[in-house]
Amino acid sequence: MILIIYAHPYPQHSHANKSMLEQVAHLDDVEVRSLYQLYPDFTIDIAAEQQALSRADLIIWQHPMQWYSTPPLFKLWLDKVLSHGWAYGGEARALHGKSLMWAVTTGGSAHHFELGTHPGFDVLAQPLQATALYCGMTWLEPFVMHSTFICDDEALQPHARRYKQLLLDWQEAHRG
């Protein structure tokens, strides 16, 4: 099962993430948990989130990049749900062996994230990658959609279809 943890504080304004979710939401064995819809008051049901993670083989953290980081509710979700004794530490193995993909949208172009003036994109991924590895997960190549502020819906569709194809390819490779 593929579990998408979706964290967009303003989903009504996101054409990119909306396109991505529309492409994958109806695939077999895909569950989308929209954190800002589920927890508008930031009171996370830790048990429900851990149960959802337990059912998944592939976990996707999908969100827009905000100030070179994650949205605040997603960070809180990480802090609360990936708890000591469950996700890491001692004999904790709840996430061990699961795959993790970071699916992120950015307003800036890929050039904006080259080393030099701004932090490199690989550098920005390191905290999430380290979190995944610390919990025993397999870090997959991130899915990144850049320049979403200036793309219209027609320009976003090929990227959203590529996202869908990545999930279908993963399902095919891990069938049975």
C-alpha positions as CSV (number, residue, x, y, z in Angstrom):
1,M,0.0,0.0,0.0
2,I,1.1,3.5,-0.8
3,L,0.4,6.2,1.9
4,I,0.7,9.8,0.9
5,I,1.1,12.2,3.9
6,Y,0.0,15.5,2.3
7,A,0.7,18.7,4.0
8,H,-0.3,21.9,2.3
9,P,-1.6,24.8,4.5
10,Y,-3.4,26.4,1.5
11,P,-4.5,23.5,-0.7
12,Q,-7.1,25.6,-2.5
13,H,-4.3,27.7,-3.9
14,S,-2.1,24.8,-5.1
15,H,-2.6,23.9,-8.7
16,A,0.6,21.7,-8.6
17,N,-0.3,19.6,-5.6
18,K,-3.9,19.4,-6.7
19,S,-2.8,18.0,-10.1
20,M,-0.5,15.5,-8.5
21,L,-3.2,14.2,-6.1
22,E,-5.8,14.1,-8.8
23,Q,-3.5,11.8,-10.8
24,V,-2.9,9.3,-8.0
25,A,-5.8,9.5,-5.6
26,H,-7.8,6.8,-7.5
27,L,-5.0,4.3,-7.9
28,D,-5.5,1.0,-6.2
29,D,-3.9,0.7,-2.8
30,V,-3.2,4.4,-2.4
31,E,-4.3,6.3,0.6
32,V,-4.0,10.1,1.0
33,R,-4.0,11.7,4.4
34,S,-4.4,15.4,4.1
35,L,-2.9,16.8,7.4
36,Y,-4.4,20.3,7.2
37,Q,-7.8,18.8,6.5
38,L,-7.6,16.2,9.3
39,Y,-5.9,18.5,11.9
40,P,-6.8,22.1,11.3
41,D,-6.3,22.7,15.1
42,F,-2.8,21.0,14.9
43,T,-4.1,18.3,17.3
44,I,-2.7,15.2,15.7
45,D,-4.2,11.7,16.3
46,I,-0.9,9.9,16.8
47,A,-2.4,6.5,17.0
48,A,-4.4,6.9,13.7
49,E,-1.3,8.2,12.0
50,Q,0.9,5.4,13.2
51,Q,-1.8,2.8,12.1
52,A,-1.8,4.3,8.7
53,L,2.0,4.2,8.5
54,S,2.0,0.6,9.7
55,R,-0.3,-0.4,6.7
56,A,2.0,1.2,4.1
57,D,4.9,-0.2,2.1
58,L,5.7,3.1,0.4
59,I,5.3,6.3,2.3
60,I,5.3,9.6,0.5
61,W,5.8,13.0,2.2
62,Q,4.1,15.4,-0.2
63,H,4.1,19.2,0.5
64,P,5.2,22.5,-0.9
65,M,8.6,23.8,0.1
66,Q,8.2,26.8,2.4
67,W,11.2,28.9,3.3
68,Y,13.5,26.0,2.3
69,S,11.7,23.7,4.7
70,T,8.4,21.9,5.4
71,P,5.0,23.4,6.3
72,P,4.7,23.7,10.1
73,L,2.0,21.0,10.6
74,F,4.2,18.5,8.8
75,K,7.1,19.3,11.1
76,L,4.8,18.8,14.1
77,W,3.6,15.5,12.5
78,L,7.1,14.3,12.3
79,D,7.9,15.3,15.9
80,K,4.7,13.6,17.3
81,V,4.1,10.6,15.1
82,L,7.7,9.4,14.6
83,S,8.0,8.8,18.3
84,H,10.8,7.2,20.3
85,G,10.1,3.5,20.9
86,W,7.8,3.3,17.9
87,A,9.8,4.8,14.9
88,Y,13.3,4.7,16.4
89,G,15.3,3.8,19.5
90,G,15.7,0.6,21.3
91,E,13.8,-2.2,19.6
92,A,11.6,0.2,17.5
93,R,11.1,-1.2,14.0
94,A,7.7,0.0,13.0
95,L,9.0,1.8,9.9
96,H,12.1,-0.4,9.3
97,G,12.3,-1.6,5.6
98,K,9.5,0.7,4.3
99,S,10.3,2.9,1.4
100,L,10.0,6.7,1.6
101,M,9.7,9.2,-1.2
102,W,9.7,13.0,-0.8
103,A,7.4,14.7,-3.2
104,V,7.9,18.4,-3.1
105,T,6.8,21.4,-5.1
106,T,8.7,24.7,-5.2
107,G,7.8,28.1,-6.5
108,G,11.4,28.7,-7.7
109,S,13.1,27.1,-10.7
110,A,15.6,24.3,-10.4
111,H,18.3,27.0,-11.0
112,H,17.2,28.7,-7.8
113,F,18.4,25.7,-5.8
114,E,21.9,25.4,-7.3
115,L,24.7,25.8,-4.8
116,G,26.0,29.4,-4.6
117,T,23.4,32.1,-3.9
118,H,20.9,29.6,-2.4
119,P,21.2,26.2,-0.6
120,G,21.5,23.3,-3.0
121,F,18.4,21.1,-3.2
122,D,20.3,18.0,-2.0
123,V,21.3,20.0,1.1
124,L,17.6,20.9,1.7
125,A,16.6,17.2,1.5
126,Q,19.1,16.1,4.1
127,P,17.0,16.5,7.3
128,L,14.2,14.5,5.7
129,Q,16.6,11.9,4.3
130,A,18.3,11.6,7.7
131,T,14.9,11.2,9.4
132,A,14.0,8.4,7.1
133,L,17.3,6.6,7.5
134,Y,17.2,7.0,11.2
135,C,13.8,5.2,11.3
136,G,15.2,2.4,9.1
137,M,13.4,3.4,5.9
138,T,14.8,3.3,2.4
139,W,15.2,6.8,0.9
140,L,14.0,6.9,-2.7
141,E,14.9,9.6,-5.2
142,P,12.7,12.6,-4.5
143,F,10.0,13.8,-6.9
144,V,10.4,17.5,-7.4
145,M,8.2,19.9,-9.3
146,H,9.9,23.3,-9.7
147,S,8.5,26.7,-10.9
148,T,5.0,25.9,-9.8
149,F,4.1,29.6,-9.2
150,I,4.5,30.4,-12.9
151,C,3.1,27.2,-14.4
152,D,-0.5,27.0,-15.6
153,D,-2.6,23.8,-15.3
154,E,-1.6,22.6,-18.8
155,A,2.1,22.9,-18.0
156,L,1.7,21.0,-14.7
157,Q,-0.1,18.0,-16.2
158,P,3.0,16.2,-17.7
159,H,4.7,16.5,-14.3
160,A,1.6,15.2,-12.5
161,R,1.4,12.3,-14.9
162,R,5.1,11.5,-14.3
163,Y,4.3,11.4,-10.5
164,K,1.5,8.9,-11.2
165,Q,3.8,6.8,-13.4
166,L,6.4,6.7,-10.6
167,L,3.8,5.3,-8.2
168,L,2.6,2.8,-10.8
169,D,6.1,1.7,-11.5
170,W,6.8,1.2,-7.8
171,Q,3.6,-0.8,-7.5
172,E,4.6,-3.0,-10.4
173,A,8.1,-3.6,-9.1
174,H,6.8,-4.5,-5.6
175,R,3.7,-6.6,-6.6
176,G,3.4,-9.9,-4.8
